[in-house]
Amino acid sequence: MSLLTKKSIYGLMAIFELYKQRNSSNPMQLRDISTYTGIPRNYLEQIFIELKKADLIVSIRGAKGGYRITNNKNDIKIKEIISVLDGEIRSVKERTNNPVFDLFFSDCDKKLVDIFDKPLSSLEEYELTLSKQVNYSI
């Protein structure tokens, strides 16, 4: 059982690429995002349609066009991206007929929301950890 769908995972990966380019004057083109992340371009287009509707990203038309994170979003929460692509984060969508389990699953849901309540910038910590682990010497 997977908590996140491939759609959410791809959405997180793509928006993180845009996030890393937030200080660049040039928007990122879809083909570059697809290349860097390994996400199929046609699937990425579908994901970006939803992210644009939610005002998390904007598209810029023209020869030097592409995508950027929306200017009014200083730091998008990971749960915002997941919610747009997959809906509310929940461990169990149904209620049981057992109050013990209903309380348990409610507690699980609160903890899940807390886990994904991190800003996109927190992923930079993981990138830094990875860069420290991958140290090539000649």
C-alpha positions as YAML, in Angstrom:
chain: A
units: angstrom
residues:
- id: 1
  name: MET
  ca: [0.00, 0.00, 0.00]
- id: 2
  name: SER
  ca: [1.35, 3.37, -0.97]
- id: 3
  name: LEU
  ca: [0.35, 6.53, 0.83]
- id: 4
  name: LEU
  ca: [1.09, 8.80, -2.13]
- id: 5
  name: THR
  ca: [0.15, 8.21, -5.73]
- id: 6
  name: LYS
  ca: [2.63, 8.49, -8.55]
- id: 7
  name: LYS
  ca: [0.80, 11.66, -9.56]
- id: 8
  name: SER
  ca: [1.58, 13.34, -6.22]
- id: 9
  name: ILE
  ca: [5.17, 12.12, -6.23]
- id: 10
  name: TYR
  ca: [5.69, 13.44, -9.75]
- id: 11
  name: GLY
  ca: [4.00, 16.72, -8.80]
- id: 12
  name: LEU
  ca: [6.32, 17.15, -5.82]
- id: 13
  name: MET
  ca: [9.37, 16.37, -7.93]
- id: 14
  name: ALA
  ca: [8.36, 18.81, -10.67]
- id: 15
  name: ILE
  ca: [7.49, 21.68, -8.34]
- id: 16
  name: PHE
  ca: [10.75, 21.14, -6.47]
- id: 17
  name: GLU
  ca: [12.62, 21.62, -9.77]
- id: 18
  name: LEU
  ca: [10.71, 24.88, -10.29]
- id: 19
  name: TYR
  ca: [11.42, 25.85, -6.68]
- id: 20
  name: LYS
  ca: [15.16, 25.40, -7.18]
- id: 21
  name: GLN
  ca: [14.97, 27.75, -10.19]
- id: 22
  name: ARG
  ca: [12.87, 30.39, -8.38]
- id: 23
  name: ASN
  ca: [15.63, 33.01, -8.46]
- id: 24
  name: SER
  ca: [16.36, 32.54, -12.15]
- id: 25
  name: SER
  ca: [15.02, 35.11, -14.57]
- id: 26
  name: ASN
  ca: [14.08, 32.41, -17.06]
- id: 27
  name: PRO
  ca: [11.09, 30.12, -16.61]
- id: 28
  name: MET
  ca: [11.70, 26.37, -16.93]
- id: 29
  name: GLN
  ca: [10.49, 24.60, -20.01]
- id: 30
  name: LEU
  ca: [8.49, 21.43, -19.71]
- id: 31
  name: ARG
  ca: [11.04, 19.35, -21.61]
- id: 32
  name: ASP
  ca: [13.78, 20.38, -19.16]
- id: 33
  name: ILE
  ca: [11.66, 19.53, -16.13]
- id: 34
  name: SER
  ca: [10.83, 16.19, -17.73]
- id: 35
  name: THR
  ca: [14.51, 15.50, -18.42]
- id: 36
  name: TYR
  ca: [15.71, 16.47, -14.92]
- id: 37
  name: THR
  ca: [13.01, 14.53, -13.10]
- id: 38
  name: GLY
  ca: [12.47, 11.57, -15.43]
- id: 39
  name: ILE
  ca: [8.74, 12.29, -15.52]
- id: 40
  name: PRO
  ca: [7.08, 11.51, -18.87]
- id: 41
  name: ARG
  ca: [6.32, 14.82, -20.58]
- id: 42
  name: ASN
  ca: [2.68, 14.06, -21.39]
- id: 43
  name: TYR
  ca: [1.98, 13.10, -17.78]
- id: 44
  name: LEU
  ca: [3.77, 16.23, -16.59]
- id: 45
  name: GLU
  ca: [1.50, 18.35, -18.79]
- id: 46
  name: GLN
  ca: [-1.58, 16.86, -17.11]
- id: 47
  name: ILE
  ca: [-0.15, 17.48, -13.64]
- id: 48
  name: PHE
  ca: [0.75, 21.07, -14.50]
- id: 49
  name: ILE
  ca: [-2.80, 21.78, -15.65]
- id: 50
  name: GLU
  ca: [-4.02, 20.99, -12.13]
- id: 51
  name: LEU
  ca: [-1.20, 22.90, -10.44]
- id: 52
  name: LYS
  ca: [-1.94, 25.96, -12.60]
- id: 53
  name: LYS
  ca: [-5.64, 25.83, -11.71]
- id: 54
  name: ALA
  ca: [-4.66, 25.79, -8.03]
- id: 55
  name: ASP
  ca: [-2.45, 28.86, -8.59]
- id: 56
  name: LEU
  ca: [0.70, 27.09, -7.45]
- id: 57
  name: ILE
  ca: [2.48, 27.60, -10.77]
- id: 58
  name: VAL
  ca: [2.11, 29.93, -13.76]
- id: 59
  name: SER
  ca: [2.92, 29.43, -17.40]
- id: 60
  name: ILE
  ca: [4.69, 32.02, -19.49]
- id: 61
  name: ARG
  ca: [4.04, 31.92, -23.21]
- id: 62
  name: GLY
  ca: [6.52, 32.52, -25.98]
- id: 63
  name: ALA
  ca: [9.80, 31.21, -27.30]
- id: 64
  name: LYS
  ca: [11.48, 31.70, -23.94]
- id: 65
  name: GLY
  ca: [8.39, 30.71, -22.01]
- id: 66
  name: GLY
  ca: [7.91, 27.93, -19.55]
- id: 67
  name: TYR
  ca: [6.77, 27.53, -15.96]
- id: 68
  name: ARG
  ca: [7.50, 29.17, -12.64]
- id: 69
  name: ILE
  ca: [6.22, 28.98, -9.12]
- id: 70
  name: THR
  ca: [3.54, 31.61, -8.56]
- id: 71
  name: ASN
  ca: [5.04, 34.86, -7.25]
- id: 72
  name: ASN
  ca: [2.65, 35.11, -4.32]
- id: 73
  name: LYS
  ca: [3.73, 31.70, -3.02]
- id: 74
  name: ASN
  ca: [6.84, 32.25, -0.93]
- id: 75
  name: ASP
  ca: [7.01, 28.69, 0.23]
- id: 76
  name: ILE
  ca: [4.43, 26.13, -0.77]
- id: 77
  name: LYS
  ca: [3.61, 23.43, 1.76]
- id: 78
  name: ILE
  ca: [4.06, 19.85, 0.58]
- id: 79
  name: LYS
  ca: [0.52, 19.05, 1.71]
- id: 80
  name: GLU
  ca: [-0.83, 21.78, -0.64]
- id: 81
  name: ILE
  ca: [0.64, 20.01, -3.66]
- id: 82
  name: ILE
  ca: [-0.62, 16.61, -2.55]
- id: 83
  name: SER
  ca: [-4.08, 17.99, -1.80]
- id: 84
  name: VAL
  ca: [-4.35, 19.55, -5.26]
- id: 85
  name: LEU
  ca: [-3.32, 16.35, -7.02]
- id: 86
  name: ASP
  ca: [-4.87, 13.67, -4.78]
- id: 87
  name: GLY
  ca: [-7.26, 15.34, -2.38]
- id: 88
  name: GLU
  ca: [-7.17, 15.34, 1.39]
- id: 89
  name: ILE
  ca: [-4.41, 13.36, 3.08]
- id: 90
  name: ARG
  ca: [-6.03, 10.62, 5.11]
- id: 91
  name: SER
  ca: [-5.02, 7.18, 6.29]
- id: 92
  name: VAL
  ca: [-8.56, 5.81, 6.07]
- id: 93
  name: LYS
  ca: [-11.36, 7.50, 4.17]
- id: 94
  name: GLU
  ca: [-14.16, 5.47, 5.75]
- id: 95
  name: ARG
  ca: [-15.36, 5.42, 9.32]
- id: 96
  name: THR
  ca: [-15.46, 2.07, 11.07]
- id: 97
  name: ASN
  ca: [-18.15, 0.86, 13.41]
- id: 98
  name: ASN
  ca: [-15.56, 0.70, 16.15]
- id: 99
  name: PRO
  ca: [-14.86, 3.90, 18.13]
- id: 100
  name: VAL
  ca: [-11.40, 2.65, 19.14]
- id: 101
  name: PHE
  ca: [-10.33, 2.37, 15.51]
- id: 102
  name: ASP
  ca: [-12.05, 5.62, 14.55]
- id: 103
  name: LEU
  ca: [-10.01, 7.39, 17.23]
- id: 104
  name: PHE
  ca: [-6.83, 5.59, 16.17]
- id: 105
  name: PHE
  ca: [-7.29, 6.52, 12.50]
- id: 106
  name: SER
  ca: [-8.14, 10.10, 13.44]
- id: 107
  name: ASP
  ca: [-4.85, 10.29, 15.34]
- id: 108
  name: CYS
  ca: [-3.04, 8.83, 12.31]
- id: 109
  name: ASP
  ca: [-4.60, 11.46, 10.05]
- id: 110
  name: LYS
  ca: [-3.42, 14.29, 12.31]
- id: 111
  name: LYS
  ca: [0.12, 12.93, 12.32]
- id: 112
  name: LEU
  ca: [0.12, 12.53, 8.54]
- id: 113
  name: VAL
  ca: [-0.95, 16.13, 8.07]
- id: 114
  name: ASP
  ca: [1.84, 17.22, 10.42]
- id: 115
  name: ILE
  ca: [4.40, 15.21, 8.44]
- id: 116
  name: PHE
  ca: [3.38, 16.81, 5.14]
- id: 117
  name: ASP
  ca: [2.96, 20.29, 6.62]
- id: 118
  name: LYS
  ca: [6.58, 21.06, 5.78]
- id: 119
  name: PRO
  ca: [7.43, 23.79, 3.30]
- id: 120
  name: LEU
  ca: [8.93, 22.88, -0.05]
- id: 121
  name: SER
  ca: [12.16, 24.50, 1.11]
- id: 122
  name: SER
  ca: [12.60, 21.70, 3.66]
- id: 123
  name: LEU
  ca: [13.44, 19.37, 0.77]
- id: 124
  name: GLU
  ca: [16.67, 21.35, 0.34]
- id: 125
  name: GLU
  ca: [17.86, 19.76, 3.60]
- id: 126
  name: TYR
  ca: [17.51, 16.33, 2.01]
- id: 127
  name: GLU
  ca: [19.33, 17.54, -1.10]
- id: 128
  name: LEU
  ca: [22.16, 18.85, 1.09]
- id: 129
  name: THR
  ca: [22.35, 15.55, 2.98]
- id: 130
  name: LEU
  ca: [22.52, 13.69, -0.32]
- id: 131
  name: SER
  ca: [25.26, 15.95, -1.69]
- id: 132
  name: LYS
  ca: [27.33, 15.27, 1.44]
- id: 133
  name: GLN
  ca: [26.91, 11.51, 0.95]
- id: 134
  name: VAL
  ca: [27.83, 11.63, -2.72]
- id: 135
  name: ASN
  ca: [31.34, 13.01, -2.55]
- id: 136
  name: TYR
  ca: [33.57, 12.06, -5.44]
- id: 137
  name: SER
  ca: [37.33, 12.27, -5.07]
- id: 138
  name: ILE
  ca: [39.97, 11.58, -7.67]
...
